Amino acid sequence: PMDAEKRERLKTVGYFADYILEKDNQEKTFLVLFQNNMELRPGGGYIGSFGIVKVKNGKVTLMQTHDLSNFDGRVPDGIEPPYPMKETLRINSWKLRDSNWSPDFSENAKKAEEFYQMGQGQEEFDGIVAINTNILASFLKVTGPVEIEGYPGTYDSENAVLNLEYQVEQGAYDQGAKRGDRKLVMEPLAKAIIEKAYDLDNSKKIELAEIILEDLNSKDIQLYFKDPVLNNRAQLAGWSGEVDRGWNNDFIMIIDTNLGSLKSDRVMERFFEYKVDFSGDVLKANLKITYKHKGTEKDWMTKDYLSYLRVYVPKDSWLDDSKNTGEIKYGEDLGKKYFGTIVTVKLGQSKTIELNYNLPKNITAEEYNLLIQKQSGVSKIPGKITIIDENSKVKTQEIILNGNWKMNN
C-alpha cells in the first residue's frame, strides 16, 4: 500500500497533468530550460539549450529547441555578470546560458524569461520548467530505448546522457556539423520520447508518473507558473525549487558552481559533516565539506575541478575561521547569509574544506531545528550531523540528502 503523502503527491502530479492536457481550447506555452548537471550550476546545471512547448487540447502543437550558443548572440552585451564569472569563465556579459545563478528557481525562472525577451523572444509563457539531464534516463527507463533517424546508435536509459553529450560535443563535428548546429539532435530526441510516452499503456503511465514524482522531489524537475493558484500548488508540493525564506531556525544549503571544469560533476562525490555545539557561551557551528574527484585523467569531459562554492546559513551568522579555502566573500541573499569561496580539486584527489562560524542568538537548544536544502542537480549527498547539548551530551545522526531534509526533534 502507498503512504498517504505519496498518494497526495501523485494526485498533485495528476493535477498538473490535467492542467496541461485538458481539452479547453486554450493554448498553453512553456519555456523549458535544459540544464546539464554534469556541469553544475546553482540552479541545477549549465543551460545549453532551451525548448518552447505549446500544448492545446491535450496535444503538443509546437516543440522547438534552441541552442543557446546561437540564441545568446541576440542578447545585447553589457550586463555585468555576477562574481566570479568574469574572473573564471572569462566572460564580460551575462546571458541566458548562465542565468540560473540563484539557488532559488523562482528567481532563475524570472531571470531566464528576462534574457529570453532581451534576445527578442516573442512568446508569452504560462510556465517555466527546468529539467536536468538525468530526466532523460528516467523517461527512457519507462518508454524503452529510442532511435533517431540520421543519428547513430540507440538511446537507452543506461547510455543516453553520455551518448547525447558525445553527439553534441564531438560526434556532430565528426559528422561535419557547423558549430551552431551541433545540438540539432535535441529536438528529434525529445519528440521521439514524448511520442513513446503518449503511447504507453496505463500501468506504464503510472510507472512514469512515479518516476517523475521522484525527479520532482529531488529537484531534477523544477516548476514555475504564472497562475498563482498553480504556482502555489507547486510550492506546497515542494517542486518550485525555492529556498525557504521564512525558515528562521538553523539552516544549511551548499551551492556549487562549476566554472570551467568541463563535465566533471559526473565524477565528483561529496560528503558533509555538520556539528553544532551548545556547551559554550556562544553557539558554535562547524561544517566540513569533502570533495572527491573520481576522474583520473584529463579528457574532453573531465579535468581538475573548479567551483565557486557558496554556503547559505542563517542571516546573522558570523564566520570565525576557515580551513582549505581561498579568500571568503560574504553576502546576503534570499533572507540568508552566505560565505563564498573558490574551491579547486585536482584529478584523483580529495579535499575537505572547513568553516567555523557562530550562529545567531535566536537559535536556542530548547527550540533547535535544522533545515538542509539540497542544490538541484547534485546526486544524493551523505552527511553526518552532530549536536552537542548544554551538558556536553553528544547526539549524532547519519543522513542521505536527496531533497529537503528537516530535523525532527
N, C-alpha and C positions, 0 to 999 in steps of 0.2 A: 504493500500500500504506500501511496505517496504522502509525504508530510504536507501539512496544511499550507506552510509557507510556499513550498514548491508549487502546489496546486494553484495558489493565489498568483504566483509569478507566471505560470503557464497561461493563466486566464488573462493576465496583462499582455503577454505576447500575442494572444488571440485578439485582444482589444486593438492592438496596433495593426495586426494583420487585417482585421476588419476595416479599420480606417483606410488602409492603403488599398484594399481590394474591393471596397464597397461599390456597388453599381449605382452611382448617384449622378452620373453625367458630369461630374466635376473633374477637371484635370488637376492633378497634384504634381508639383515639381520639386525634386530633391537634388541637393548638391551632395555628392558622395566623395569624401576625401580618402584616397587610398594611401594608407600610412605603412611604410616599410619598417617594421620594428626590428629588423636585423641592423638597422641604423637608427638607434633610439633617439627620440626627441621628447621634450617634456610632455607633449600631448599624445604620445604613442609611438611615433616613428616618422621618418623623413617622408614628406608628401611628394612623391614622384609624379603622381598624376591625379586627376580628379574626373569624376563622371557626372553627367547630368542625366537623371532618370525622370521620365514623365509617365504617370500611371493614370489611366482613365477606365472606369467600369471594370476594374479588376485585371486589366491587361496593360502590359508595358507598351506605351505608344512611342517612346523615344528612349534610346540609350546611346549616349555618346561618351567617349573618353577623350581626355585632353592631356597631352604630355606637358608637364609644367616647364620643361626647358624651352618649349615653344611659347606657351601662354605667357610666361613671366616676362618675355620680351616686350609684351604690350603694357606691362605695369610700369608707370613712369618711375625713373630713378629719383633718388633724393630723400627717401625715407630712412632715417637713421636706424640701423639695426640695433637690437639690444646687445649689451655686453655679454660675452666676448666674441660675438660672431665676426666682427671686423678683424679682430686680432688672430683668430684661429682659422676661420673659413676664408679669410681674405676677401670679404665682400663689402662693398660700400653702401649697398642699398638693400633694404628689407623688402622681400617679395612673398608671394603666396606660398612657395615651396617651404619657406621657413616660418610660416605664420603661426604654427602651433607651439609657441614659446611658453605658454602658460601651462601649469599643471591642471588647469580648470578648463573643461571642454566648452562650457558656455562662453567663456572668453575667446577661445580659439575659433569657435563657430562664427562668432560675430566678426572676428579679425579676418577669417578666410573670405567671408562674404564681402567685406570692405575691399580686400585686394582684388577679388573677382570683379567688382564693379569698377575699380580703378583700371582694370585691364579691358574695359569696355564690354564686360559680360552683360548680356541682355536679359537674362532670366530673373524672374522674381521667385524666390524659393519659399516653399511651405515648411521645409525642414532641411536640416543639415545633419549628415551622418558621417562619422569617421569609422573606417574599418581597417583593422590591422591585417598584415599579410597572412597570419595563420588562419584566418577565416576561410581561406582557400581550401586548406586541408580539411576543415570542419565540414564544409559543404560536400567535398568530394568523397568523404567518408560515407555519406548517405547516398549521394547520386551515383557513385561509382565513377570510374575513370572517363575522361572525355578526350576526344581527338579533335584537332583543329585543322581544317583544310589549309594546305600551304605551309604548315609548320611541322617540323619533325617531331616524332615521338608521341607518347601518350602522357597526359597529365593525370596523376592519381594522388590520393591523399598523402602518400609517402614522399613523392618526388616533386610535387607541383611547385612548391615555393622555390626550391633550388633551380628547377628547370626554367621557371619564369625569370628568375634572377639571371640565369645564364643567357637565356634568349635575349633579354633586354640589354645586358651589359656586354655580351660577347658575340652570341650567335648572330644577332642582327647584322653585325659588321661582316662576319664571315659570309653572310648571305647578301652582302652588298647594299644593305640599307643605309640611307642617309642618317646622319646623327639625329635629326628631328623626327625620324620615322621609327626609331627603334622600339617604341612602346606600342606599335600598332597591334601587337598580339593581345593586348589587354581586352579590347572590345569583343573580338570573337570568342575569347575565353569566357568572359562574363556572360555573353549571350548563350553560349553552349551550356554553361552551368545552370543558368536560370531556366532554360528550356527543359533541362532534365528535372529540375526541381518542380516545375509545374506538372510534369507527367508522373510524379511519384504517387503511389497508392497511399491510402490514408494512414496505414501503420508507419510507412516510411516518412510521411509528413509529420507525424507526431515525433518520430525519432529526430527529424531535422529541427523541429521546434525545441526539443530538449537540448540539442547541441547549441542552437542559437542562444538559448537561455544561459548555458554555461559561458558563452562568449560575451553576453551582456553583463553577467555577474563579474567576469574578470576584466571588464573594460576593454575587451578586444573589439566590441561594438559600442559606440557612444552616440547618444541621440540628443538632438536639439530641435524643438518645434516652435514655430511662430505662434501657433494656437496655444494660449496659456493653459487651457484645460489639459491638452495632450502633453504639454511640457511638464506640467505638474505631475501627471501620471508617471512620466519618465523619471522625474526627480524622486518620487515616492518609492519607485521600484529600485532606485539606486543605479539607474542606467544613463544618467545625464552627465556622467564623468565630472561631477563638480567637487571642488574642495569644500569641506564642511566649514562654512564661515561662522556658523552660530555656535559651534562647539567651543566651550571655554574652560575645558579641563586640560590634561596633558595631551600632547599631540605630536605625531611624527609623520612626515612624508618625505621620502628620499627621492629626489628627481635627478636623473642622469641625462646628459645631453651629449650624444656622440658628435664630436666636432672634428671629423677628419680621420676617423679610423675605419673608413670603408664600411663593410657589413659585418664588423667584428662582433656585434652584440649576440650573434647566434652562437658564439663560443665563449661568452662571458658568463661566469657564475658569480652570484652574490650571496652573502650571508651577513646578518647583523646581530649585534648583542647590545642590549639596552639595559642600563642599570639606574634605578632611582634610589637615592639614599635619604631617608627622613631622619637619620640618627644625629645629624649635626644641627647647628643653628641656622644654616641655610639649606634649602632643598637642592641637592646636587643631582645632576643627570650626567651619565657617561654613555656615549653612543659610539660603538665601533662598527665600521662597515668594511667588510673584507671583499675584495675583488679577486677572482681567479681567472686568469686569461688561459683558456684551454687551447688556443691556437698555438701551433709550434713553429710554423714558418710563414713568411710573408707571401701572399699570392694576390690575385685580383680581387678577392673579397676581404682579406684579413691583413691587419698589421698591428703595430703597438696600439694600445687603447688610449684614447684621449677624450676625456669627458669634462664638461663643466657640471660639477655637482652642486645642487642646492638642497640643503636640508631645512625643511619647514618645521618650525617649533612654535610653542605658544608665544604670544606677542611680546611680553616684557621679559623674555629670557635674556640671559647675559652670558656671552662666551668668556670662559675663564682661560682655557688654553686648548691647543690642538696639536696633534702629532701626525707626521707624514702628510701634511697638506701644504699647498702653496699658500700664497697670500690669501687672506679671507676677506671677502666682500660682504657687507651687511645690507639687508634691505627689508622693507615691509611690503607685503603683498597678500591680498585675499584675507585680510584680518590676522595674518600671522607674521612672524619674523622669519627671515631665512639667513643662513650662513652659506656663502657660495665660494667654491674654490675649484681650481683646475686640477684634475687627477690624471696621472699617466700610469699605465701598467704595461710593462714590456711583455712581448710574446712569451708564453710558457711560464710566466711568473705570477705571484700573488702579492697583494698589497693590502694592508689594513690601515685605514685612516681612523683617527680617534678625535672626538670632540668632547670636551668637558665644559658643561655650562650650568648656570644656576637657573632654576625655574622660578616663575613669578610667585609672589606671596599668596595669591588667591588659590593656589593649589595646595590642598591640605591632605593629611594622612587619612582623616575620617571620611572625606568625600572623594578620595582619589579615584580617578578613572582615566583610562588611556585609549585614545583612538589612533590607529595607524592606518593611513590610506596608502594603497599601492599605486604606483605610477602605471598608467596604461602602457602596454607593450612589453613589460618585463615579465618573464615567466615567474612561476612561484618562487618566493624567497624564504628560505628557512631562517628563523630568528629565535633568539633566546632572551627572555625578559626576566630581570631580577629586581625584586622590591625589597629594600631593607627598611623595616619599620623603626619607630622611635626607640624601641628597646633593642635595636640591632638584630632583630629576628629576620632571617633571610628566607624569602619565598621565590622559587624560580619556576618558570614555565617555558616550554618549547612550543613554538608555533610555526605554521607554514602560512606565509602571507600570500593570499591569492585574490584579494579584493580589499574591502574594508574590514579591519579587524578591531573589535572593541573588547576591552577587558570587562568582564562582568564579575564584580566583587561578590 
